[in-house]
Amino acid sequence: MISETIEKPRVQGKGRGFASMTPEERFRIAQMGGRAAQRLGTAHRFTSEEAREAGRKGGAISRRRSKYLTYDDAGRAIGVVMR
């Protein structure tokens, strides 16, 4: 996952915080935060009912959005039709 990202070299004095970090550094920090949340018991775990509801909502939004898209011959979305 991480190895597929394009790495930008750090530039001294440019960017602050996460903007100046490589993708691997950002991933490592996020990973530590996730592990800490699990240890403290504050991380959210979806129940199967919550996951089902989230999937239903996401699918409804996706279907609503796709009716306004136009597609090329290869099936790629290329624009939005305003109605």
N, C-alpha and C positions, 0 to 999 in steps of 0.2 A: 504494500500500500504506500508506504513512505518512499520507497525506492523509485516509484514511478513519477514522483513530482520533480519538477525542474528546480534545481537549486540555484539561488542567486548568491553571489559572494557578498559578504558583509562589507559595507562601505562605512568607514569611520566617520562619525559625525552626521550621518544621514539616517533619518528614521529614529523613532524612539520606541521603547517597549517591544511589543510583538512585531511591529513593522520592521525592526532591525534584525529579527531572528530568522534562522533558517527554518524550513518546515519541520525538520527533525526536532529542533529545540522547542518549537510550539507544541508539537505532539507530545514530547516528554513532559512538559509542564501541564498540559491538559490531562495527561494520563495520571500524573501525581494527584491532581485535584479530584479526579474520579475515584481513585483509590482511597483518598482521605474521606470523601463523602460516604463511600461504602463502609469504611471503618467506623465513622461517627453515626451511621444509621440515618443520614439525611438524604441519601440518594433515593431517587424514585424508581420503583420497579413496577412496570405495568402488569396488571392482572390480565387474564385473557379477555375479560369483558372490556376493560379500558382499551386494549389493543384493537379489539374488534370495532369499537366505536371510533377510534382514531382512523382506522382504515376506511370505514364507511364515510367519514367526513372528507378525508383526502380524495377518495374516489369521486365523490360528488363534486368537489371543487374542480378536479381534473376534467371531468366530463363537461362541466359548465364552461371551462376555459377553452377546451378543444373545439367547441362548436363555432368559435370565432376565428380559428386558424385556417390558413390556406396551406396546401401542401404541394411540393414539386412532384415530378414523375417518380422519384425514388422514395417518396413517402416522408420526406423531411419537412418539418414545419418551416415555412418561409415568410409568413407575415400574418397580420391580423386584419380581418375584415370588420370594418366598423358598420354596425347596423343601426 
